[in-house]
Amino acid sequence: MANIKSAKKRILVSQTRAERNKAIRSGVKTAVKKVYAAIEAGDKKAAGEALLAATSTIDKATSKGVYHKNYASRKISRLSLAVNKLA
């Protein structure tokens, strides 16, 4: 356990940020699952709406520094490709 005040604060701050990042990642996973569920069901309209929501969620996570921009771009690209193949 840390003895120095600044070290104790860093532990608290890192725990807080880890919880925040975990919540954001969880939200992204949920949004992505909704897109794939709509694709599996064969519902093009629902898949398009879910894709829009997932793209927004992924972009917000990237702007907060949870994901790297290339990772987010790749994820969105793959989702878009999967939805477009549904047509």
Buried (B, 14 or more C-beta within 10 A) or exposed (E): EEEEEEEEEEEEEEEEEEEEBEEBEEBBEEBBEBBBEBBEEEBBEBBBBBBEBBBEBBBBBBEEEBBEEEEBBEBBEEBBEBBEEEE
